[in-house]
Amino acid sequence: MAQPPLPPPTSTIPPFVGLIVRILTFICLLISLIIIATNTEKSIDEDGNEDKTKFNDFYAYR
């Protein structure tokens, strides 16, 4: 029976790549927290009526 290929050793991945991935993850986390914190949006139609849309008005895809 053939053995599955081994993952590459960690020495082949430069250390700064891990740092870049962590920074991108942190930025995405901040963006998601800002979206959740500012969970309302006001929009005005042509008649001047103000409509408030909340983040809770959208249903999650399940």
Rosetta blueprint (number, residue, H / E / L):
1 M L
2 A L
3 Q L
4 P L
5 P L
6 L L
7 P L
8 P L
9 P L
10 T H
11 S H
12 T H
13 I L
14 P L
15 P H
16 F H
17 V H
18 G H
19 L H
20 I H
21 V H
22 R H
23 I H
24 L H
25 T H
26 F H
27 I H
28 C H
29 L H
30 L H
31 I H
32 S H
33 L H
34 I H
35 I H
36 I H
37 A H
38 T L
39 N L
40 T E
41 E E
42 K E
43 S E
44 I E
45 D L
46 E L
47 D L
48 G L
49 N L
50 E E
51 D E
52 K E
53 T E
54 K E
55 F H
56 N H
57 D H
58 F L
59 Y L
60 A L
61 Y L
62 R L
